[in-house]
Amino acid sequence: MPNKTPSISDGLWANGRDSIKHALDHFSERDQPRADRRHHDKWIVLSVHHAAECICNMRLIELEPNNPLFSHKGSIWFPSLARALGELQHPRNDTRLTPAERQLFVLMGGLPDIRHQLMHRIAPAELDVSIAAMCMMGLLKYIERLRGESAADIVWQSPPIEGDVVAAIRYTRHQEYGDFVALFLREKYGNRWLPTCPACEVRAVVSAVCEACFTKLGSVECPECRSQAYYIELIRDTEGTVRVECECGVSQTI
């Protein structure tokens, strides 16, 4: 198995990438006029679950190429998402994983039950896809590190398709999502200070785009502290003016 690990990882990535694309297409379409949201939400969950399974097996085979779960009756075998997560979350891997990885794996643990209900029971009249959406955002940020690909490399859309994914997260879980995505941003940018997004209130603004909610922002210099204060461009475009509050507390209308 160790000698085959790179080619196996490439195969798992090709499989997982296809499911990520499929999920993103459904996220993009679920809020379109006359969209069948139940249909889109079902395939979001199933696709995110499959992508998560592929990515978890990629990570597990990287950490433990000789893990017995990869062998069954003398042949190469890949465990289910639940079993792969159990191995990744074993205490022996604590020091090998970053805080962002550990939290992503915790969230992924909520996917199998939803997937099982859709595959083997009656689908609910209304499906909450918040867990799937948060896992999708985590996967997108995770694969940037693992494979060097961004969401735009998989599905290019303007505005960024991540905004459609975040829109599927129920408002009651926005704080949880903000705390979760902050772990990935800390991993990516280290101790770099990031401005607070006026839309989601997460410290995630990079080059006038929020990397948590993907709202497009404008900026103006604060007359007091001379730093950049950010505002939501859509509000200014719609209303003509916008009140901008700097993090130092000074407000101005532009």
C-alpha positions as CSV (number, residue, x, y, z in Angstrom):
1,M,0.0,0.0,0.0
2,P,2.7,2.7,0.8
3,N,4.1,2.4,-2.7
4,K,0.6,2.9,-4.2
5,T,-0.4,5.8,-1.9
6,P,0.1,8.7,-4.3
7,S,-1.9,7.1,-7.1
8,I,-4.6,6.0,-4.7
9,S,-4.8,9.6,-3.3
10,D,-5.1,10.9,-6.9
11,G,-7.9,8.5,-7.6
12,L,-9.8,9.4,-4.4
13,W,-9.4,13.1,-5.2
14,A,-10.8,12.7,-8.7
15,N,-13.8,10.9,-7.3
16,G,-14.3,13.4,-4.5
17,R,-13.8,16.4,-6.7
18,D,-16.6,15.2,-9.0
19,S,-18.9,15.0,-6.0
20,I,-17.8,18.5,-4.8
21,K,-18.7,19.9,-8.2
22,H,-22.0,18.1,-8.2
23,A,-22.8,19.5,-4.7
24,L,-21.8,23.0,-5.7
25,D,-24.0,22.9,-8.8
26,H,-27.0,22.0,-6.6
27,F,-26.1,24.8,-4.1
28,S,-26.1,27.2,-7.0
29,E,-29.5,26.1,-8.2
30,R,-31.5,25.6,-5.0
31,D,-32.6,29.3,-4.7
32,Q,-33.4,29.8,-8.3
33,P,-37.0,30.7,-9.3
34,R,-39.2,27.5,-9.4
35,A,-36.3,25.4,-8.1
36,D,-37.2,22.0,-6.6
37,R,-35.4,22.6,-3.3
38,R,-36.1,19.1,-1.9
39,H,-34.4,17.7,-4.9
40,H,-31.4,20.0,-4.6
41,D,-31.1,19.5,-0.9
42,K,-31.2,15.7,-1.2
43,W,-28.3,15.7,-3.7
44,I,-26.4,18.3,-1.7
45,V,-26.3,15.9,1.3
46,L,-25.5,12.8,-0.8
47,S,-22.8,14.5,-2.7
48,V,-21.2,16.2,0.3
49,H,-21.3,12.9,2.2
50,H,-19.5,11.1,-0.7
51,A,-16.9,13.9,-1.1
52,A,-16.3,13.9,2.6
53,E,-15.7,10.1,2.5
54,C,-13.2,10.4,-0.3
55,I,-11.3,13.3,1.4
56,C,-11.2,11.5,4.7
57,N,-9.8,8.3,3.1
58,M,-7.2,10.5,1.4
59,R,-6.2,12.0,4.7
60,L,-6.2,8.6,6.5
61,I,-4.1,6.9,3.8
62,E,-1.6,9.8,4.0
63,L,-1.3,9.4,7.8
64,E,-1.6,5.6,8.0
65,P,-1.0,3.8,4.7
66,N,-0.9,0.5,6.5
67,N,-4.2,1.0,8.4
68,P,-6.0,-2.4,8.4
69,L,-9.2,-0.7,7.2
70,F,-7.6,-0.4,3.7
71,S,-7.5,-4.1,3.3
72,H,-10.4,-6.6,3.0
73,K,-9.9,-10.3,2.0
74,G,-6.6,-9.5,0.4
75,S,-7.8,-6.6,-1.7
76,I,-7.6,-2.9,-1.3
77,W,-10.7,-1.6,0.5
78,F,-11.9,1.9,1.5
79,P,-13.9,2.4,4.7
80,S,-17.1,4.2,5.0
81,L,-17.1,7.9,6.2
82,A,-18.1,6.9,9.7
83,R,-15.3,4.3,10.0
84,A,-12.7,6.6,8.5
85,L,-13.7,9.4,10.9
86,G,-13.4,7.0,13.8
87,E,-9.7,6.3,12.8
88,L,-8.9,10.0,12.1
89,Q,-10.4,11.0,15.5
90,H,-8.5,8.4,17.4
91,P,-6.3,9.9,20.1
92,R,-3.2,8.7,18.3
93,N,-3.9,11.2,15.6
94,D,-4.5,14.2,17.9
95,T,-1.0,15.7,17.4
96,R,-1.1,15.1,13.6
97,L,-4.2,17.1,13.0
98,T,-4.8,20.9,13.1
99,P,-7.6,22.4,15.0
100,A,-9.4,23.1,11.7
101,E,-9.1,19.5,10.7
102,R,-10.4,18.2,14.0
103,Q,-13.4,20.5,13.9
104,L,-14.2,19.6,10.3
105,F,-14.2,15.9,11.2
106,V,-16.5,16.6,14.1
107,L,-19.0,18.3,11.7
108,M,-18.6,15.5,9.2
109,G,-19.8,13.1,11.9
110,G,-23.3,14.6,11.4
111,L,-23.5,13.6,7.7
112,P,-24.0,9.7,7.9
113,D,-27.4,9.9,9.8
114,I,-28.8,12.4,7.3
115,R,-27.5,10.4,4.4
116,H,-28.9,7.2,5.9
117,Q,-32.4,8.8,6.2
118,L,-32.4,9.9,2.6
119,M,-31.1,6.6,1.2
120,H,-33.1,4.2,3.4
121,R,-36.1,6.0,4.8
122,I,-38.7,8.6,3.8
123,A,-37.1,12.0,3.0
124,P,-38.3,14.7,5.3
125,A,-40.6,17.4,4.0
126,E,-38.0,20.0,4.8
127,L,-34.4,19.2,5.1
128,D,-31.9,21.3,7.0
129,V,-28.7,21.3,5.0
130,S,-26.7,23.5,7.4
131,I,-24.3,20.6,8.4
132,A,-23.8,19.7,4.7
133,A,-23.2,23.4,3.9
134,M,-20.7,23.9,6.7
135,C,-18.9,20.7,5.7
136,M,-18.8,21.9,2.1
137,M,-17.2,25.2,3.1
138,G,-14.7,23.2,5.3
139,L,-13.9,20.9,2.4
140,L,-13.3,23.8,0.0
141,K,-10.9,25.4,2.4
142,Y,-9.3,22.0,3.3
143,I,-8.6,21.1,-0.3
144,E,-6.9,24.4,-0.9
145,R,-4.2,23.1,1.5
146,L,-4.3,19.4,0.4
147,R,-4.6,19.8,-3.4
148,G,-4.0,23.5,-4.1
149,E,-7.4,23.9,-5.8
150,S,-10.0,26.6,-5.0
151,A,-13.7,26.5,-5.5
152,A,-13.3,28.7,-8.6
153,D,-11.1,26.0,-10.1
154,I,-14.0,23.5,-9.7
155,V,-17.0,25.7,-10.5
156,W,-16.4,29.3,-11.6
157,Q,-19.2,31.6,-10.8
158,S,-19.6,35.4,-10.3
159,P,-20.4,36.2,-7.5
160,P,-18.4,33.3,-6.0
161,I,-20.3,30.1,-5.6
162,E,-19.3,29.9,-1.9
163,G,-21.9,32.6,-1.2
164,D,-24.6,30.2,-2.3
165,V,-23.2,27.5,0.0
166,V,-23.2,29.9,3.0
167,A,-26.7,31.0,2.2
168,A,-27.9,27.5,2.9
169,I,-26.7,27.6,6.5
170,R,-29.6,28.3,8.9
171,Y,-29.2,31.6,10.7
172,T,-29.3,29.8,14.1
173,R,-25.9,28.2,13.2
174,H,-24.2,31.4,11.9
175,Q,-22.1,31.8,15.0
176,E,-21.1,28.2,14.9
177,Y,-20.1,28.6,11.3
178,G,-18.2,31.8,12.0
179,D,-16.2,30.1,14.8
180,F,-15.5,27.1,12.5
181,V,-14.3,29.0,9.4
182,A,-12.1,31.2,11.7
183,L,-10.0,28.1,12.4
184,F,-9.2,27.6,8.7
185,L,-8.5,31.3,8.3
186,R,-6.1,31.2,11.3
187,E,-4.4,28.2,9.7
188,K,-4.1,30.0,6.3
189,Y,-3.1,33.5,7.5
190,G,-1.4,32.7,10.8
191,N,-1.2,35.8,13.0
192,R,-2.1,38.2,10.3
193,W,-4.8,40.7,11.4
194,L,-8.0,40.5,9.3
195,P,-10.7,43.2,9.4
196,T,-14.2,42.3,10.5
197,C,-16.8,41.7,7.8
198,P,-19.8,44.1,8.2
199,A,-22.1,41.4,6.8
200,C,-21.2,38.3,9.0
201,E,-19.1,39.9,11.7
202,V,-16.3,37.4,11.2
203,R,-12.6,38.6,11.0
204,A,-12.3,37.4,7.5
205,V,-11.8,40.3,5.1
206,V,-9.0,39.8,2.5
207,S,-8.7,42.1,-0.5
208,A,-12.2,43.6,-0.1
209,V,-13.9,40.1,0.0
210,C,-15.1,38.3,3.1
211,E,-13.6,34.8,3.1
212,A,-16.3,33.6,5.5
213,C,-19.5,34.8,3.7
214,F,-18.0,35.9,0.4
215,T,-19.8,39.3,0.5
216,K,-18.2,41.8,-1.9
217,L,-17.1,44.9,0.1
218,G,-16.1,48.4,-0.5
219,S,-13.8,50.4,1.7
220,V,-13.1,54.0,2.8
221,E,-10.4,55.5,4.9
222,C,-11.4,56.3,8.5
223,P,-10.9,60.0,9.2
224,E,-9.8,59.2,12.8
225,C,-7.4,56.3,12.6
226,R,-6.7,56.3,8.9
227,S,-7.3,52.5,8.5
228,Q,-9.8,51.1,6.0
229,A,-13.4,50.8,7.1
230,Y,-15.5,48.3,5.1
231,Y,-19.1,48.4,3.9
232,I,-21.4,46.1,1.8
233,E,-21.2,47.3,-1.8
234,L,-24.7,46.0,-2.6
235,I,-26.3,48.3,0.0
236,R,-24.6,51.3,-1.3
237,D,-25.5,50.4,-4.9
238,T,-29.1,49.9,-3.9
239,E,-29.7,52.7,-1.5
240,G,-27.2,55.3,-2.8
241,T,-25.5,55.9,0.5
242,V,-24.3,53.7,3.3
243,R,-23.2,54.3,6.9
244,V,-19.7,52.9,7.5
245,E,-18.4,52.1,10.9
246,C,-14.7,51.7,11.5
247,E,-13.4,49.2,14.1
248,C,-12.1,52.1,16.1
249,G,-15.8,53.2,16.6
250,V,-15.9,56.2,14.2
251,S,-18.8,56.3,11.7
252,Q,-19.3,58.1,8.5
253,T,-21.9,58.2,5.7
254,I,-20.7,58.0,2.1
